[in-house]
Amino acid sequence: MLRTKNPLIFIIEESIIYKDLIVGHIRSKFPQIKTFKNGEECLKEMHLNPDIIILDYSLEGYNGLELMKRVKETKPEIDFIFLSGQNDVEIAISIMKLGATDYVVKNEKAPARLLKAIEQAIIISKKEKLNKGFTIGVFGFFVVLLLVIAAIISIVLFFNLG
């Protein structure tokens, strides 16, 4: 995920009523939302670099899993949250193993659960950025330390030979 402050969220939902319900619930906290009826429309807008894509497992044309695999080939940093009417644990587990962030079943609790899934994806992304920054900082420290030691050795050798 690129933006953790105000992420761009793509929602692919074929049902207009359900899409409006979800967008209305999410937009109160995350205003940057772009919606699509199918995967093909979404693919045309990938140049906008979404942070999160919420999609159904069984879409027309590309199914959700095919779409996720295709997008992750070029943009692995995008988080995928599946929103599906299928309450199948095996499907949920297999999708998560293939790189999805979460799997939310469409029911009366789905809008609230979806909001929590987005928040969780942001928290995880912030931790990953912090860990990456820490790793770079530690590496940088040791590089500088190595350069200082090399400089000291060079100075000692210069004065001992001179």
Disulfide bonds with the S-S distance in Angstrom:
none
